[in-house]
Amino acid sequence: MTLDRVVRITTDTEAADDRRDLAHWLSRPPEERIRHVEELRRQWYRLHGSNGPPPRLQRVARVVQLPEC
């Protein structure tokens, strides 16, 4: 998976709003932030016509063996 580079030009007001939003969410406990992300995810799936419950996030562990030197 690759990420596209994105440049966003904003006004000072928009930048200040972004900083306030970030400060707010960083001040909240992790459990609250996760609950909010889960609610946004459920809303997104409802808006895009998904039937049934949205898929849950999966936890994946990857074991990597480093080559011997």
GIMO-V135448 format. One record per residue. RES is the residue in one letter. BURIAL is + if it has 16 or more other C-alpha atoms within 10 Angstrom, else -. Layout:
BEGIN
res	burial
RES	BURIAL
RES	BURIAL
END
This chain:
BEGIN
res	burial
M	-
T	-
L	-
D	-
R	-
V	-
V	-
R	-
I	-
T	-
T	-
D	-
T	-
E	-
A	-
A	-
D	-
D	-
R	-
R	-
D	-
L	-
A	-
H	-
W	-
L	-
S	-
R	-
P	-
P	-
E	-
E	-
R	-
I	-
R	-
H	-
V	-
E	-
E	-
L	-
R	-
R	+
Q	-
W	-
Y	-
R	-
L	-
H	-
G	-
S	-
N	-
G	-
P	-
P	-
P	-
R	-
L	-
Q	-
R	-
V	-
A	-
R	-
V	-
V	-
Q	-
L	-
P	-
E	-
C	-
END
